[in-house]
Amino acid sequence: MNTVTKLGGFALGLVAVFGATYGVGRLVDDPAPVAESRRDGGVAPVTGEHGESVDRLPGGLLVSDRGYTLEPVDAPAGEFAFRIVGPGGPVTRYDVAHDKRMHLIVARRDLSGFRHVHPDLAPDGTWRVDTPLAGPGQWRAFADFTPTGGEPLTLGVDVTIPGELTERPLPAPATSTTVDGYTVTLTGAPQPGSTSPLTFTVSRSGQPVTDLEPYLGAYGHLVALRRGDLAYLHVHPDGTPGDGRTQPGPAVTFLADVPSAGSYRLYLDFRHGGAVHTAEFTVVTGTPPADAPPASGDPSGPAPTGGADHGTPGHGHN
C-alpha cells in the first residue's frame, strides 16, 4: 500500500537544506560512503552499499569529488540555485557535453518525479532555474557537468520539500511502456559488471516513428538510477545524428555499464513533434534483491505505464 508521510522542518529556500548536507553528501537515508582518514595521511579503502570501492563509485553519490563541491546558493521561492566550487573557487567555465554545459536531474527517493532541466549560468558561477522539485518529498538532485580542463563529474545532494507525501511503489519490470500517446519498447538486458546494449523502439498509433528529432546531440538521452542509493548512470548513445549510420528512429540504442545487481529505473528522453517526452522503465539485473518489485503481469504489482509526472508533452525539459 502507498504510505502517506508528512515532511516538515525545511522550507523551499534551499540554503538550510543544502547547508545540512554540505560536506557529507546526505541528508536523509543516503548510504553514500564517507572515506576515513588513515594515520599515514591517506584514505582508508571503504566500500559503498553495493560493494564498490570509493574510487569506483558510480556518479551522484557524493556532494564533493575530485576537488569539486556542489554548494547551495540562496534563491527566492520557486527557483533552484547552486554553484560548483573547485580548487580555485566558484567554477565559471564548463565544457559542452550533450549540447549543454550543465545537466540538472532530480528524482524523488522513491524514483518518481524525474525531471531533467538545464539551468542558466551567471557570471559569478551561480546556476539558476525554475525549481524542478514538483511537490513534497525527499529528492535527490544531480549536477552533471565537465569543468573546463577537468574530468566529467556528477555530484548529488538530498533536498527535502515539506508537505504530505504519498510514497509510490516502484513499478514492475516491463519491456513496454506508453507516454504521451507513444509506445516505447525495450530490447536488451543490462548485465552487472559489463557494458550492455539497450535498444528502445518508438511507435505511435501502431506505426514506427522514423523521424525522431535530435535532442542533446542524439536521438535520445538515457539516465539510469539504482534503487536504494540512487547511484546515477549517464549512459551513452550508440551513434549520433549525421554520422552516416544512425537513423532517426524508430530504434535508439545505448551502451549501459551497470555496476551491480539490483533494481534500476531507466528514463528515456526523446524529441518528436517539437516536444520532449520521457518513457520510464524498471529493470532488474543479476539476482533480484529481496525487495525487488514484482514481475510484470503480477496482479499485485502496479501496471507498467509512463511516469505519472510525464503526461504533458515537453514537461520539465529546458
Phi, psi and omega in degrees: 000154176291147180249127179263126184231140173261126180253131181210180177094354180228136176269169178293335173302125194272354183297316181297320181293308180295324180301322179291334185261342186302128175090343180243342173077015178204154175236305180226124171055043179253112185275012182301133184286154175242124182290141180258139180285144177257162181297332181277005178092353179275193180241127180292137180291129175230167182238157178276184183302329183254015172094358179287146173285159184303320183285357178236017180296144171297167181290163171084357182272346185238147175273339177229135180201135175052038176087003181241141184227138172276117185241151179284154170224132179301141183212150176293163178304139180088003180232145177246126183222144179199173173215160175253123180253124181251193181302331182256012182110197180303133182278131179239355180237126183226147173278151176281128176225127184054045174072001182223155176272342178211131173246123176250119181242135176229151174204148173292161180295339175273009177072019171260172174073023182302134174220145179227112184229170183229102184291167175260141183262127175270160182302333181275005179093007179272132174262132181227145179200152171304134188303129176271002183277095191269076174108174184297152175151171171266112186252153169245127179250131182242128172257116184248115190200168174228108177292139181302126183087359181240189180263157174300140182223151167229115178254149183223153178209148177273142177226131179251126175254123186288160177135180181275122185246131169260110181291140183252131177292151178293126179301152182293153175301141179204156180258003179214145177212165179235148176205129175053034179086359178260146171251129180239128182246136181257130174239135181108154181225124178295143180242128181302134175081008180216164177270126186234140175281137175235123182246129178249128181246126187253131175223164178214129182054037178081001182247138178296141177270113185248011180228046173302148181257143179303138176220120181056041174080011180207177176271007175187159179225127187237130173239140176236136177238135180274132180297140178106279181267353181060039171304139189254124179241114179258097187276167189244140178290148176268085182112158181225156177303135178085005181275001177089353180227339184271123182267152180280052180105172003281350185258138174232125184248140178234155174252117186246132177250101183266122189282340186203166170292153179148186178261137180230148172250126181255137180235110180258118172264131173217151181250133175203140181065026178080007181229153178262134180238150181235119175258137184240142180223150167253132174230149178240126182248152179064209177284119183302135176294163184300329183259021179296150179295157181296156180295152180303135180098344175292122184297343179280349181262158179291151179292140180285108178224175174294162181300148183294336181266016187234037181271349184250126180303137176078012183299138164060017179243124179237000000 
